[in-house]
């Protein structure tokens, strides 16, 4: 059993900031990658940002210079600091983790999602 617990979503005005957090809990050997995806109504789910166990970050072009992903490998957590938010950032945000299980196989795990609404 591996679970991802997300928090930090909410309503914010354009130009404001939010910080999303995700923690991986359960039985696994290690977390290899943690990432944030988002999906707006009527649109496909897209990758927002990802970070590997070696702390190499990747960002979607639409959020570069506005969002920052960070992780704590010791605590198996990841955060997404979102600044200068725009209405088009409105979506359900999902945490994703690629974990190495105790049987040494890789599995992708999804959180339930947290809503972010950017509106005045």
N, C-alpha and C positions, 0 to 999 in steps of 0.2 A: 504494500500500500504506500503510494506516494501522493501527497496532497499539496496543492499550491493555494496559499491564502493571500488574497489581494485586498488592498485598502487604499483609500485616498481619493477616490472619485467624488464628483460633486458638480455643483453649478458655479461658474466663474464668469466674470465679465471679460469681454475682449481686452487683450493686453495684460490680463492677470496671470497668475501662476498656480499650479497645483503640483503636488508631489505624490506619485503612486509608489506603493511598496508591495513587494511580493516575497513570501517566505516559503521555502520548500520543507515540508515535514514528512516524516515516515521513515521507511527502511530503504536505504540505497547506499551504494559505496561512495559515490561522489556525484556532484553536479558538473557537467561538462560545459553546458551553455545555458544561459537564461536570456529571455527576450520578451519584448512587448509587441503585441499585435493590436490592431484596431479594426473595427468593422462598423460602418455607418449603414443605416437602413437603405436597402436597395443596392448596396455596393459589396464588392468582394473584400474578404479579409486581407489586410496588408501588413507587412512587417514594418514596424516603427523604428525599433532599435534592438540591438543584440549585443551581448558581451560574452566572451569565452572565459574559461577558467584562467586564462592567462591575461585577462583584463584587456583584451583587444576589442574596442567598440566599433560598431557599424550602425549607420543611421540612414533612414530614408531621406532622399533629397528634400522632401517637403518639410522636414523638421530639423535639418542641420542648422546649427548655430542658435537654435531655440531650445532644444531638448538635450538633456544629458543623462546617460545611463551609467549607473555605478553598481558594483557588487561587492559583497563581503563573502569570500569563499569559506571563511571559518564559520559563519552563521548561516550559509546557504540562503542568502537574501539578495534581492536586486531592487533598485529604486530607479524611478524615472522622474527627473526634475523637468517640469514643463513650464517654460517661460514664454512671454509674449504670445499667449494663446489666441487663436483665431477661431471664428465660427466654424470653419471647415475642419477644425480639429475635433469637433463634436462626434463622438462615437462611443461604442463599448470597447473598452481596452482589456485585453486578455494577456495574462502572464503565461509564458511557455518555458518549459525547462526540458533539456535533454539530460537525462541522468544515466549513469552507469549503475545498474542494479547490483544487488548482492550476488547474483549469479553471473555477473560480468557481461551483461547484454545491455545495449542502449535502448532507452525508451523515451518517447516524447510524452510529456504530461502538460495538460492545460488547466488553467484556473477557470473559475466560473464567470469571470468578467466583472469589471467595475465601470459604471457609466460616467462619462465626462461630457458636460454640456457647457458650451461657451456661448453665452447670449447676454444681451443687455436687458 
